[in-house]
Amino acid sequence: MFLQVVIASLLGVALGLFAPDLAVETRWTTDLFLRLIVMAVGPLLFCIVVMGIVGAGSLRTVGRLGAKALLYFEAMTTLVLVLSVVIALVVRPGSGIVFVAAPDDARMISSYAHDAHLLHQGGVMSFLLSLIPRSPADAFAQGNVLQILFFAILFGCCMSQIGEAGAPIVRLVDALSTLFSRMMRFIIALAPLGVFGAMATTTARYGLNAIGHLAAFVALYFLVIALFMIGGLGACLRLSGVSPLGFLRYFREELAITFATTASDSVLPSVMAKLEHMGVDRQVVGLVVPAGYSFNLDALSIYLGLAVIFLAQATGTHLSVWQIFIMLATALVTSKGAHGVPGIAIVVLAATLAAIPSIPAASLVMLLAVDWFVGIARAVGNLAGNCVAPVVIGAWEGRLDRKRAADVLGGS
């Protein structure tokens, strides 16, 4: 798939440079890919969030452990989100691009986010009201990610309260999650087609200048993820009494698989088994890892912070401090549940942009052209964060066998 995407990108750039009129006609390939993602992502997101909450239902019984896990998740996510915004404001990766919306851009992106002007027109209260769907069916029919998230959180919390009475529904939602995950993988097989159309259209409209800026954005994102893993996660491991280098060697296979597939679902059982083997308490692993897959998405938060500022700079949109604060708060909500599924991040970004209507949603077309490449670092960063989180919580709770960890990591 990676090779196919690279070839499709090169072909798209070539077509946009040498046959721009023909390149514009390839927009239907991007439309097709986006529409297929929107079709499946709503039900998939609902199932993922519900199962994440139900799976973390033991938070009520483990008390302090669950509270510390949630505190760590939100603190780390908020920290990296703020830092990514600061980095983007300093580096200014979107400066130099002059975005010009095509007549059909708004139509193509309209499926991603709704009620985008409510915050601008009616303030925070209107925005909060827009989170609540008139009916669940209406949220799914419109593909409104924020409303689907709200309903999924409420549904999952209630499911965790009713115990055995909800067991059949839990099994049904779990089965549907597997079904829609498989559907998404079929859709992602068409990623080269969507990338080809997006790259051809972007090149034809903006030339190589835009491609250079997009490549710089990808490079910046990879650099920030590397710094996050080496500096942030490395410091957390050292504070927990664990060798960062030994830890990296220990999970090298899982990181390599995630790098190649841009999805971390397949390595979840292996990650949990290895964490237990290295001395992290089983209860800590069983609670923190599944919950982290939905609530501890550090690399996605970094992407949202960088991407929103990049699009604001590319479209010449000035963001006030209040607007940046609203974006940060919205990103903390929209990032939940988008774990390890290729293609979903562009939808989450659109939902985040709904809180800042002054940024044209149509500008998402530019980032779609490089989303697959960004997804590599995003998936690896998320996995690394969720490998480290149980170690930190285990050390915090006194449920980490440091001697065993040293022995296991020393021989990895």
Buried (B, 14 or more C-beta within 10 A) or exposed (E): BBEBBBEBBEBBBBBBBEBBEEBBBBBEBBBBBBEBBBBBBBBBBBBBBBBBBBBBBBBEEBEEBBEBBBEBBEEBBBBBBBBBBEBBBEBEBBEEBEBEBBEEBEEBBBBBBBBBEBBBEBEEEBBEEBBEBEEBEEBBEBBBBBBBBBBBBBBBEEBBEEEEEBEEBBEEBBEBBEBBBEBBBEBBEBBBBBBBBBBBBBBBBBEEEBBEBBEBBBEBBBEBBEBBBEEBBBEBBEEBEBBBEBBBBBBEEBBEBBBEBBBBBEBBEEBBEBBBEBBBBEBBBBBBBBBBBBBBBBBBBBBBBBBBBBBBBBBEBEBEEEBBEBBBBBBBBBBBBBBBBBBBBBBBBBBBBBBBBBBBBBBBBBBBBBBBBBBBBBBBBBBBBBBBBBBBBBBBBEBBBEEEBBEBBEEB
